[in-house]
Amino acid sequence: MPRNLTAWIDICINLAIIFALVAVLSYYNMFVAAGAFMLLMCMTFFARERCMDRRHAFRDYVKNVIRNVNDVENYAIERLPQCVLIVDRDGRLQWSNRAFADYLGEKPQSGLELSEYWPGIILEPVWGTQGEYVFSHKERYFKVYHRPVSTEKDPEGLMALYVLDVTDDENLRRKHKLSRTVLAYIQIDNFDEVLQGVQEAERTSLLYEVNRIIDEWMRSVGGFMRRISDDLYVGVLDRHGLDLSLADKFEVLDKVRTLHGTNRLPVTLSVGIAVAGEQTMAELGQQAQAGLDLALGRGGDQVAVTMEGKTRFYGGKAKAVEKHTRVKARVVAHAVREIMEGSDEIIVMGHYNEDFDALGAALGVAAMARQLKKPCHIVLSDMNDGIDKLSEKLRGKPEFGGLFQRKEEALASTALNPVLFVVDTHIPHLTAAPDLLNRVGQVIVIDHHRRSEDCIQGSLLIYIEPASSSTSELVTELLMYFADDMTIPRLIATALYAGIVVDTKNFAVQTGVRTFDAAAYLRRSGADPVVVRRLFRMDYATDMALSRAKSSSKLYPGGLIATSIRENVPNIQAVAAQTADSMLRIEEVRMSIVVFQLAPGTVGISARSTGDINVQVIMENFGGGGHQNVAGAQVKNSDIDTVMSEVVEASRKHIEELDKDESDFKARRKEARE
């Protein structure tokens, strides 16, 4: 029921009751009743007039407010402490309130571009949207709330910006950020190799110089350092000190690298750094240790900085140092044997689109399982044209029947305690069958690539040696210590030998003493170099595609050579890799790049170097990775020309920085000698 109608009903009821009381009163005394009636009529007339008067007053009040509301709004907006701007699509100022002039210190002119006053303000990326962001101008910070303004003629023609000076808040936030605790684990990663054969006096002098350089670095950034063992240090600093180190790209690495003993091996550091956030100090220490493990796993001589949930790497200019002893290989071999003996099935897989190194290493693990008479299966990816000759040869041998298995068959396995070996990669999404990582609880990783942040989690054993030439070399060393009566089938020995030959470019790149020891062991086991040579032979069409790619290559200053393959060539990745390898044999070439169309919408990159340029660092900028001398990447949603220009620019910049750092390093080394 309407509120006004209810009020009128209440009034009528009250009047009826009063008139009834007057009528009753008239029965007893007519004069008193007449006076009461007259009083009632006067009160009724007064109430009516009063109500009409208030109604007229309220109506006049409303008319006055409505008549002046625009003036009131304009007055309020004009004197808001917050700056209000109206701009058009071209970024030109259409209107502003008085606060804008207070911010600028001068009266703005309508029609001029807003960037003339505030170059840091952003308009185009946020046009037509609602949101907020902060920009800086002349050491002041402003928060912008942007809202689209619709008109009948142009629904998206204007934008309203509400700007507030938040300098004090931002300075406080920045001060808090720069005061966050930073924990650093610092390790001499080639301690044993540098001090091997060094006299005690020289050993003490060398360690003293390392301590002095690290201590000077920590004091220069306002930090604190303590040595907790012969080769391990702990440092504590704040975010401001870390920013100073980031600005000079951790020059401490270069300074330490100038030190060396009589064996001429340079001293290198690996550093794991974690920046405090919401985690506890215990979790901060775990992150710093994990960063140090990452730096060591990538070959050392670098810094892994973990902050805001991301890990960034700096340094990595020195080559990974080959260990002189196989103590670790012997320990890992015994651990692998124990794990295999406790399992009821061995599953092995490499990376997607396997090469000879991945297949050779997988066959080496299969030889270990065969020695223990354990069932073993190798899972190959759908794309493995590069190894088709060897895989077909193995399938034709009765003793290798049932060795290869499809991904679906491995996932359907009913084994109660299987163990999964991942060889020649440690990145989950690059494996031949990523689903197997969730299916099998026990995972062992064997790889020779520099360790990436995206490593297989929860692995039972991780054996990564970046100094090794290939994963086949690592597996061969494990075979040496796996059993005293170890016998390797000739075809498996040949596959391992092929894996070493491929990754060392026929023993020309990343080859150490242990590489030749492994090759000699395989030759004694029956590896046939003639068969390996036949496996690497290419057909006429592939050879012609390789020749055309080389003829269209371009040589850049600094020893960079690059080309592209635009043809639809079978096994394009293998052809690109062979092209990159062959271009390294050109005089003065230090790095080669081949860009090719891998699939519709996906461009592949194959990069190679002679050893002094770390191509893995460059490929990581494009979402790829690999080894110091051999790396690659896949770029989605792009074309060959765009990728070519970007990768050439990044490579040239890297080479220029490397050459500059090398000249500075030689100057510091000369100064240290003098």
C-alpha positions in Angstrom: 0.0 0.0 0.0 1.4 3.5 -0.9 2.8 5.4 2.0 0.7 8.6 1.4 -2.5 6.6 1.2 -1.7 5.0 4.6 -1.1 8.3 6.2 -4.4 9.7 4.9 -6.3 6.7 6.2 -4.6 7.2 9.7 -5.7 10.9 9.7 -9.3 10.0 8.7 -9.5 7.4 11.5 -8.2 9.9 14.1 -10.7 12.6 13.0 -13.5 10.1 13.1 -12.6 9.2 16.6 -12.3 12.8 17.7 -15.7 13.7 16.1 -17.3 10.7 17.9 -15.9 11.9 21.2 -17.3 15.4 20.6 -20.7 13.9 19.8 -20.6 12.0 23.1 -19.6 15.2 24.9 -22.6 17.0 23.4 -24.9 14.6 25.0 -23.7 15.7 28.4 -23.0 19.3 27.9 -23.8 21.2 24.6 -21.7 24.2 25.4 -18.6 22.3 26.2 -19.1 20.2 23.0 -19.5 23.3 20.9 -16.2 24.7 22.3 -14.4 21.5 21.6 -15.8 21.4 18.1 -14.6 25.0 17.4 -11.1 24.2 18.8 -10.9 21.0 16.6 -11.8 23.0 13.5 -9.1 25.6 14.3 -6.5 23.0 14.8 -7.4 21.3 11.6 -7.2 24.5 9.6 -3.8 25.4 11.2 -2.4 22.0 10.4 -3.5 22.2 6.8 -1.9 25.7 6.4 1.3 24.5 8.0 1.5 21.5 5.8 0.9 23.6 2.7 3.6 26.1 3.8 6.2 23.4 4.3 5.4 21.8 1.0 5.9 25.1 -0.8 9.2 25.7 1.0 10.5 22.2 0.1 9.5 22.8 -3.5 11.4 26.1 -3.6 14.4 24.4 -2.0 14.5 21.6 -4.6 14.1 24.1 -7.5 17.0 26.1 -6.1 19.3 23.0 -5.7 18.5 21.8 -9.2 19.1 25.2 -10.6 22.5 25.5 -9.0 23.7 21.8 -9.1 25.9 22.3 -12.1 27.6 25.2 -10.5 28.1 23.2 -7.3 29.6 20.2 -9.2 31.9 22.5 -11.2 33.0 24.2 -8.0 33.7 20.9 -6.2 35.6 19.3 -9.1 37.6 22.5 -9.7 38.8 22.5 -6.1 39.4 18.8 -5.7 42.9 18.0 -4.3 43.1 15.3 -7.0 44.1 16.2 -10.6 41.3 15.5 -13.1 42.1 15.5 -16.8 40.1 15.0 -20.0 42.1 13.9 -23.1 41.2 12.9 -26.6 42.5 9.9 -28.6 45.5 11.9 -29.8 46.5 12.5 -26.2 45.6 16.2 -26.4 44.4 17.9 -23.2 40.7 19.0 -23.5 40.0 20.1 -19.9 41.7 20.0 -16.5 40.9 21.2 -13.0 43.0 23.6 -10.9 45.1 20.8 -9.3 46.8 20.1 -12.6 48.3 23.6 -12.6 49.4 23.1 -9.0 51.2 19.9 -10.0 52.9 21.6 -13.0 53.6 24.9 -11.4 52.1 26.6 -14.5 48.8 27.0 -16.2 48.3 24.3 -18.8 47.0 25.1 -22.3 44.1 23.1 -23.7 44.8 21.4 -27.0 48.5 20.5 -26.3 49.6 16.9 -26.0 49.7 15.7 -22.5 53.1 14.2 -23.1 54.5 17.7 -23.4 53.9 18.1 -19.7 54.3 14.5 -18.5 56.5 12.4 -20.9 56.1 9.3 -18.7 52.3 9.1 -18.8 50.8 6.2 -20.8 47.7 6.6 -22.9 47.7 4.4 -26.0 48.1 1.0 -24.3 45.3 1.7 -21.8 42.9 3.6 -24.1 39.3 2.6 -23.6 39.9 0.6 -20.5 39.6 1.0 -16.8 42.5 0.6 -14.5 45.4 2.3 -12.7 49.2 2.6 -13.0 52.1 4.7 -11.6 54.5 6.8 -13.5 57.4 9.1 -12.5 58.3 12.6 -13.5 61.1 14.8 -12.1 61.6 12.6 -9.0 57.9 12.6 -8.3 55.5 9.7 -8.6 51.9 9.9 -9.8 49.1 7.3 -9.7 46.7 7.5 -12.6 43.2 6.1 -12.6 41.9 6.0 -16.2 38.3 5.7 -17.2 36.8 6.0 -20.7 34.2 8.8 -21.3 31.4 8.0 -23.7 29.6 10.7 -25.8 26.7 10.3 -28.2 28.9 11.3 -31.2 32.0 9.3 -30.3 31.5 6.5 -27.7 35.3 6.2 -27.2 36.5 9.7 -28.1 37.6 10.8 -24.6 39.4 9.5 -21.6 39.2 10.8 -18.0 42.4 10.6 -16.0 42.4 11.1 -12.2 46.0 11.7 -11.1 47.2 11.7 -7.5 50.6 12.6 -6.3 51.9 9.4 -4.4 55.6 10.4 -4.1 55.7 9.9 -0.4 54.0 6.4 -0.6 56.3 5.4 -3.5 59.4 6.6 -1.7 58.4 4.6 1.4 57.7 1.6 -0.7 61.1 2.0 -2.5 62.9 2.4 0.8 61.2 -0.8 2.1 62.1 -2.7 -1.1 65.8 -1.6 -1.0 66.1 -2.6 2.7 65.0 -6.3 2.1 67.5 -8.9 3.3 69.5 -10.7 0.6 71.3 -13.9 1.3 74.2 -15.1 -0.8 76.0 -18.5 -0.9 79.4 -18.1 -2.6 81.6 -21.1 -3.6 84.9 -21.5 -5.4 83.5 -24.0 -7.9 86.9 -25.4 -9.2 88.7 -25.4 -5.8 90.3 -28.8 -6.1 91.4 -28.3 -9.7 93.0 -24.9 -9.1 94.9 -26.0 -6.0 96.0 -29.4 -7.5 99.8 -29.6 -7.5 100.2 -26.1 -5.9 102.7 -25.5 -3.1 101.3 -24.7 0.4 102.7 -21.1 0.3 101.1 -20.4 -3.1 97.9 -22.1 -1.9 97.7 -19.8 1.1 98.4 -16.7 -1.1 95.8 -17.7 -3.7 93.1 -18.2 -1.1 94.0 -14.9 0.6 93.5 -13.1 -2.7 90.2 -14.7 -3.2 89.1 -13.8 0.3 90.3 -10.3 -0.2 88.3 -9.8 -3.5 85.1 -11.3 -2.1 85.4 -9.2 1.1 86.0 -6.0 -0.8 83.0 -6.8 -3.0 80.8 -7.3 0.1 82.0 -4.1 1.8 81.5 -2.1 -1.3 77.8 -3.0 -1.4 77.3 -2.7 2.3 77.2 -6.4 3.0 78.7 -8.8 5.5 80.7 -12.0 4.6 82.0 -15.0 6.5 83.8 -18.1 5.2 82.3 -21.3 6.6 84.6 -23.8 4.8 87.7 -23.8 2.5 85.7 -23.1 -0.6 82.3 -21.8 0.7 81.2 -18.4 1.9 78.0 -16.8 3.2 77.2 -13.2 2.6 74.3 -11.0 3.9 73.4 -7.7 2.2 70.3 -5.6 1.3 68.5 -5.1 -1.9 70.3 -1.8 -2.5 73.6 -3.6 -2.4 72.3 -6.2 -4.8 71.2 -3.6 -7.2 74.7 -2.1 -7.2 76.1 -5.6 -8.0 73.5 -6.0 -10.8 74.5 -2.7 -12.3 78.2 -3.7 -12.6 77.1 -7.3 -13.8 78.9 -8.9 -10.8 82.3 -7.7 -11.7 83.6 -9.8 -8.8 83.5 -12.8 -11.1 85.9 -11.2 -13.5 88.2 -10.0 -10.7 88.4 -13.5 -9.2 89.0 -15.1 -12.7 92.2 -13.1 -13.0 93.7 -15.3 -10.2 95.4 -18.5 -11.0 98.1 -20.9 -9.7 101.1 -22.4 -11.3 98.8 -24.8 -13.2 97.4 -21.7 -15.0 93.8 -22.6 -14.2 91.7 -19.5 -13.4 89.7 -19.4 -10.2 86.0 -19.1 -10.8 83.1 -18.5 -8.4 79.5 -19.7 -8.3 77.0 -17.6 -6.4 73.4 -18.4 -5.3 71.5 -15.3 -4.2 67.9 -15.1 -2.8 66.0 -11.9 -2.0 63.7 -11.9 1.0 60.0 -11.6 0.4 57.2 -13.3 2.3 59.3 -16.4 3.0 60.9 -17.3 6.3 64.7 -17.1 6.8 64.9 -20.9 6.5 63.1 -20.8 3.2 65.4 -17.9 2.1 68.4 -20.1 2.9 66.9 -23.0 0.8 66.4 -20.6 -2.1 70.0 -19.4 -1.9 71.3 -23.0 -1.8 69.1 -23.9 -4.8 70.5 -21.0 -6.7 74.0 -22.1 -5.9 73.2 -25.6 -7.1 71.7 -24.1 -10.3 74.9 -22.0 -10.9 77.1 -25.1 -10.4 74.9 -27.3 -12.5 75.2 -24.8 -15.4 79.0 -25.0 -15.3 79.9 -22.5 -12.7 81.5 -19.0 -13.0 78.1 -17.4 -12.7 75.5 -15.9 -10.3 71.9 -17.2 -10.0 69.7 -14.5 -8.5 66.2 -15.5 -7.2 63.8 -12.7 -6.6 60.1 -12.2 -7.0 59.7 -15.8 -7.9 62.1 -15.7 -10.9 65.7 -16.8 -11.3 68.1 -14.7 -13.4 71.7 -15.7 -14.4 74.7 -13.5 -14.7 78.2 -14.4 -15.9 78.9 -17.9 -17.3 81.7 -16.7 -19.5 84.3 -19.3 -18.5 84.2 -22.9 -19.8 83.1 -25.6 -17.5 86.1 -27.2 -15.9 86.6 -30.9 -16.6 87.0 -32.9 -13.4 90.3 -34.8 -13.3 88.9 -37.8 -11.4 85.9 -40.1 -11.8 85.0 -40.3 -8.2 81.6 -38.9 -8.7 81.0 -41.2 -11.7 81.8 -44.2 -9.5 79.5 -43.1 -6.7 76.7 -42.4 -9.1 77.2 -45.8 -10.9 76.9 -47.6 -7.5 73.8 -45.6 -6.6 72.2 -46.4 -10.0 72.9 -50.1 -9.6 71.2 -50.1 -6.2 68.1 -48.4 -7.5 67.9 -50.7 -10.5 68.2 -53.8 -8.3 65.3 -52.6 -6.2 63.0 -52.0 -9.2 60.9 -54.3 -11.3 61.1 -52.4 -14.6 63.4 -49.8 -16.2 62.0 -47.2 -18.5 64.3 -44.8 -20.4 63.5 -41.8 -22.5 65.4 -38.8 -23.9 64.4 -35.5 -25.3 61.7 -34.9 -28.0 63.1 -35.5 -31.5 66.0 -37.6 -30.3 69.5 -37.4 -31.7 72.3 -39.9 -31.5 73.5 -38.7 -28.1 70.0 -39.2 -26.6 69.6 -42.6 -28.2 73.1 -43.8 -27.4 72.7 -42.8 -23.7 69.3 -44.5 -23.5 70.9 -47.7 -25.0 73.7 -47.5 -22.5 71.2 -47.5 -19.6 69.4 -50.4 -21.3 72.8 -52.2 -21.2 72.9 -51.7 -17.4 69.4 -53.1 -17.1 70.4 -56.1 -19.3 73.4 -56.8 -17.1 71.0 -57.1 -14.1 68.5 -59.1 -16.2 65.8 -56.4 -15.5 63.0 -55.7 -18.1 63.8 -52.4 -19.9 62.0 -50.3 -22.4 63.1 -47.2 -24.3 60.3 -44.7 -25.1 60.8 -42.7 -28.3 59.0 -39.5 -29.3 56.8 -39.3 -32.4 59.4 -37.3 -34.2 62.8 -39.1 -34.4 63.8 -39.1 -38.1 67.4 -38.2 -37.2 68.0 -41.6 -35.7 65.9 -43.7 -38.0 68.9 -45.6 -39.5 70.1 -46.7 -36.1 66.7 -47.5 -34.6 65.7 -49.6 -37.6 69.0 -51.5 -37.3 68.2 -52.2 -33.7 64.7 -53.3 -34.4 66.0 -55.8 -36.9 68.1 -57.6 -34.2 66.3 -60.4 -32.2 68.2 -59.6 -29.0 66.7 -56.1 -29.1 63.1 -57.2 -29.7 60.6 -55.3 -27.6 63.2 -52.8 -26.5 61.4 -49.8 -28.0 58.0 -48.9 -26.7 55.3 -46.3 -27.4 54.3 -43.7 -24.9 50.9 -45.3 -24.5 52.3 -48.7 -23.7 54.7 -47.2 -21.1 51.8 -45.4 -19.4 49.8 -48.6 -19.3 52.6 -50.5 -17.5 51.5 -52.5 -14.5 54.9 -52.6 -12.8 54.7 -52.0 -9.1 58.1 -50.3 -8.6 59.4 -48.9 -11.9 62.3 -46.4 -12.3 62.4 -43.9 -15.1 65.7 -42.7 -16.6 65.7 -39.3 -18.4 68.8 -38.8 -20.5 70.2 -35.8 -22.5 67.7 -33.4 -21.0 66.4 -32.3 -17.6 63.6 -30.0 -18.7 60.1 -31.7 -18.2 58.3 -30.4 -21.3 61.3 -31.3 -23.6 61.1 -35.0 -22.7 59.8 -37.6 -25.2 56.8 -38.4 -22.9 56.2 -35.7 -20.2 53.2 -37.7 -18.9 55.6 -40.4 -17.7 57.1 -38.1 -15.1 53.8 -38.1 -13.2 53.3 -41.8 -13.8 56.6 -43.0 -12.4 57.6 -42.0 -8.8 61.4 -42.8 -9.1 63.2 -40.6 -11.7 66.9 -40.4 -12.5 68.2 -37.6 -14.6 71.5 -37.9 -16.6 72.5 -34.9 -18.7 75.4 -32.8 -19.8 73.6 -29.5 -20.6 73.9 -26.5 -18.4 71.2 -26.7 -15.7 68.1 -24.7 -16.3 65.7 -23.3 -13.7 63.0 -25.5 -15.1 64.4 -28.8 -13.9 62.5 -32.0 -13.3 61.3 -31.8 -9.7 61.4 -34.6 -7.1 64.0 -36.6 -8.9 65.6 -39.5 -7.0 69.0 -38.7 -8.5 70.3 -35.9 -10.7 73.6 -36.4 -12.5 74.4 -33.2 -14.6 77.9 -32.5 -15.7 78.2 -29.5 -18.1 81.9 -30.1 -18.5 81.2 -33.4 -20.2 81.1 -33.6 -24.0 77.9 -35.6 -24.2 75.4 -37.7 -22.2 76.8 -40.7 -24.0 80.2 -40.0 -22.4 78.6 -39.8 -18.9 76.7 -43.1 -19.4 79.9 -44.7 -20.7 81.7 -43.8 -17.5 78.8 -45.2 -15.5 79.2 -48.4 -17.4 82.9 -48.6 -16.5 82.0 -48.8 -12.8 78.6 -50.5 -13.0 79.9 -54.1 -12.7 83.3 -55.8 -12.9 82.0 -58.3 -15.5 80.2 -55.6 -17.5 79.7 -56.5 -21.2 78.3 -54.1 -23.7 76.8 -55.4 -27.0 78.7 -54.1 -30.0 75.7 -52.2 -31.4 75.1 -50.4 -28.1 78.8 -49.5 -27.9 78.6 -48.2 -31.5 75.5 -46.1 -30.6 77.3 -44.6 -27.6 80.3 -43.8 -29.7 78.1 -42.1 -32.3 76.5 -40.0 -29.6 80.0 -38.8 -28.5 81.0 -38.1 -32.1 77.9 -36.1 -32.8 78.2 -33.8 -29.8 81.9 -33.3 -30.1 81.8 -32.7 -33.9 84.1 -35.6 -34.4 86.2 -34.9 -31.3 86.8 -31.3 -32.3 84.6 -29.4 -29.7 84.1 -29.7 -25.9 86.6 -32.6 -25.8 88.6 -33.5 -22.8 90.8 -36.3 -21.6 87.9 -38.2 -20.2 86.2 -38.0 -23.6 89.0 -39.9 -25.2 89.1 -42.4 -22.3 85.4 -43.1 -22.9 85.8 -43.4 -26.6 88.7 -45.9 -26.1 86.6 -47.9 -23.7 83.8 -48.1 -26.3 86.3 -49.1 -29.0 87.6 -52.0 -26.8 83.9 -53.0 -26.4 83.4 -53.3 -30.1 82.3 -49.8 -31.3 82.6 -49.6 -35.1 83.6 -46.2 -36.5 82.8 -47.4 -40.0 79.1 -48.0 -39.0 79.1 -44.6 -37.3 80.3 -43.0 -40.6 77.5 -44.7 -42.5 74.9 -43.5 -40.0 75.9 -39.9 -40.7 75.7 -40.0 -44.4 72.9 -37.8 -46.0 70.9 -38.1 -49.1 71.3 -35.9 -52.2 68.3 -33.6 -51.5 69.5 -32.9 -47.9 73.0 -32.2 -49.1 71.7 -29.7 -51.7 69.6 -28.0 -49.1 72.6 -27.7 -46.8 74.7 -26.2 -49.7 72.0 -23.6 -50.6 71.8 -22.6 -46.9 75.6 -22.1 -46.7 75.7 -20.1 -50.0 73.1 -17.7 -48.7 74.8 -17.1 -45.4 76.0 -13.7 -44.2 79.2 -13.0 -42.2 79.0 -10.3 -39.5 81.8 -8.5 -37.7 83.0 -10.4 -34.6 83.0 -13.8 -36.2 79.2 -14.3 -36.5 77.7 -16.1 -39.5 74.0 -16.6 -40.0 71.7 -18.1 -42.6 68.1 -19.4 -43.0 66.5 -22.4 -44.5 63.1 -21.6 -46.0 62.6 -24.9 -47.9 60.3 -27.7 -46.6 63.2 -30.2 -46.1 62.6 -33.5 -44.4 64.3 -33.8 -41.0 64.8 -30.0 -41.0 66.3 -29.9 -37.5 69.1 -32.3 -38.4 69.8 -30.3 -41.6 69.9 -27.0 -39.7 72.3 -28.5 -37.1 74.6 -29.9 -39.8 74.6 -26.5 -41.6 75.5 -24.7 -38.4 78.3 -27.2 -37.7 79.7 -26.9 -41.2 79.8 -23.1 -41.1 82.0 -23.2 -38.0 84.8 -24.6 -40.2 85.0 -21.2 -42.1 88.0 -19.1 -41.2 87.4 -16.5 -38.5 83.9 -17.7 -37.7 83.3 -18.0 -33.9 79.5 -18.5 -33.9 77.0 -19.8 -36.4 73.2 -19.4 -36.5 70.7 -21.2 -38.7 67.0 -20.1 -38.7 64.4 -22.4 -40.2 60.7 -23.0 -40.4 60.1 -25.9 -38.0 56.3 -26.0 -38.3 53.5 -23.6 -39.3 53.7 -20.6 -36.9 56.9 -22.0 -35.3 60.5 -20.9 -36.2 63.5 -22.9 -35.1 67.0 -21.7 -34.3 70.1 -23.8 -34.3 73.2 -22.1 -32.8 76.8 -23.3 -32.6 80.1 -21.8 -31.3 83.8 -22.7 -31.4 83.9 -22.6 -27.6 84.6 -19.0 -26.6 81.0 -17.8 -27.0 78.3 -19.2 -24.8 75.4 -19.8 -27.2 73.2 -21.2 -24.5 72.9 -17.8 -22.8 71.8 -16.3 -26.1 69.2 -19.0 -26.8 67.7 -18.7 -23.3 66.6 -15.2 -24.3 64.4 -16.9 -27.0 63.0 -19.5 -24.6 65.5 -22.2 -25.6 68.7 -23.6 -24.1 71.3 -26.3 -24.6 75.0 -26.4 -24.1 77.8 -23.8 -24.1 78.7 -24.7 -27.7 75.5 -26.2 -28.9 72.1 -24.7 -28.3 68.7 -24.0 -30.0 65.3 -22.5 -29.5 61.8 -22.5 -30.9 59.9 -19.3 -31.4 56.2 -19.5 -31.8 53.9 -17.0 -33.6 56.7 -15.4 -35.6 58.3 -15.5 -39.0 61.8 -16.3 -40.2 62.8 -12.7 -41.1 61.7 -11.3 -37.7 63.5 -14.1 -35.8 66.6 -13.7 -37.9 66.9 -10.0 -37.2 66.3 -10.5 -33.5 68.7 -13.3 -33.0 71.4 -11.7 -35.0 71.0 -8.4 -33.0 71.1 -10.3 -29.7 74.2 -12.3 -30.8 76.1 -9.3 -32.0 75.4 -7.5 -28.8 76.5 -10.5 -26.8 79.7 -10.8 -28.8 80.5 -7.1 -28.4 80.0 -7.3 -24.6 82.1 -10.5 -24.5 85.0 -8.9 -26.4 84.9 -5.8 -24.3 84.9 -7.8 -21.1 87.7 -9.9 -22.4 89.8 -6.9 -23.2 89.1 -5.5 -19.7 90.0 -8.9 -18.2 93.3 -9.0 -20.0 94.1 -5.4 -18.8 93.3 -6.4 -15.2 95.3 -9.5 -15.5 98.3 -7.6 -16.8 97.9 -5.1 -14.0 97.8 -7.9 -11.5 101.0 -9.4 -12.9 102.8 -6.1 -12.7 
